[in-house]
Amino acid sequence: MSCGEPHETDCAEVLDHLYEFLDREMPDADCTKFEVHFEECSPCLEKYGLEKAVKKLVKRCCGHDDVPVDLRAKVMGRIELIRAGQSVPEHDVTAAEADVPTAKAE
């Protein structure tokens, strides 16, 4: 997506890092660059508004569910592996998944 106009911060960069901006997981200087971009670029501003609305809706509908302790520990463990620069398997089969019978074609 691009409005076709030149910007100091490219539309592709803004859209690639939109969730980091929404979650305020980027340096303040980058947030400021994105805010300036949104003032200049209506397609990116529209995409930002849509994603912000979806995030708000998900939070309202699902924000009260408790996260299982083992799931939280597994996610945090993977985050630590990534931060340490270690590779993380794409799919990790757990014992619970291995015990689930699969459907057979008839």
N, C-alpha and C positions, 0 to 999 in steps of 0.2 A: 504494500500500500504506500502510496506517495501522492502528494498533492501536485507534484510536478514542479514545484518551486524549490530553488536552492535554499538550504538552511545550514546554519553552523553545525548543528547536530543532525545527522542523516536520519530520515524516517525509519530505515531498517534498524538502526542502532536503538532508537527509541522503542520500537515494537519488540525487538529481541530482549530488551531489559525492562519491559513494562511491569511485570510482576514484582521485580526487585524494587521498582519505583513505588508501586502500590503498597508494598509491605515495608517501605522505608528501610530497605536492606542495602542501600548504597550511600556513598559519601554525600554530604550536603551539597558539595560543588556540582556533583552529577545531577542531584535532584533539581538544583537551580537551572542547569542546562535543559533538563526535560521540561520544566515549567515554562521556560522561555519558548521552547519548541512548540508546546501546546498552544501558546498565545499566537503563534504564527501559522500553525498548521491545523486546519479544521478536521481533516480526515483522522489525524492521530488523536486529536482531542475527542472526537466522537468514539474512537476505539477505546481510549482511556475511560471515558464516561461509561461505556457499555461494560467493560471489565470491572470497573469499580462497583457498578450496580449489581453485577452477578456475584461478586465477592460479598457484598452486603447481604444479598438474598441468601446465599449459602450460610453465612454466619448466623443470620436470623433463624433459618430453618434447621441447621445442623450444629450450631455452636454450643448446644447444651449437652451433647452426647459425651459421655465419659470415654476416654481412650483407654483401652486395656493396657495394663502395666507392661506386659510382655511385648506388645506392639510398639509402645513408646521406647522401650529399651532397645528393640531391634532397629528402629529408625535412628535413634541417637547413635547407636553403634556404627551404622553405615555412614552417618554424617562424619563421625570421627575418622573412619577409614578414608573417606574422600578428602578431608582436611589434611590428613597425613600423607596424601598422595598415593595411597594404595589402591589397587584395583578392587572393584566391587562386582561380584557376579551379577549378571542381569537377572537371573531367576534363581532363587534360593528355595529349594524344596524342603519344607519343614516336615516333621513327623506327622503333624495333623493332616497336612495335605496328602502325604503318602498313604494314609489310612482311608482316604475317601475313595470309594469305588467309582470307577468311570462308567459312563453309559456305553452299552454295546449296541452296535448297529444290528438291526434285525433283518 
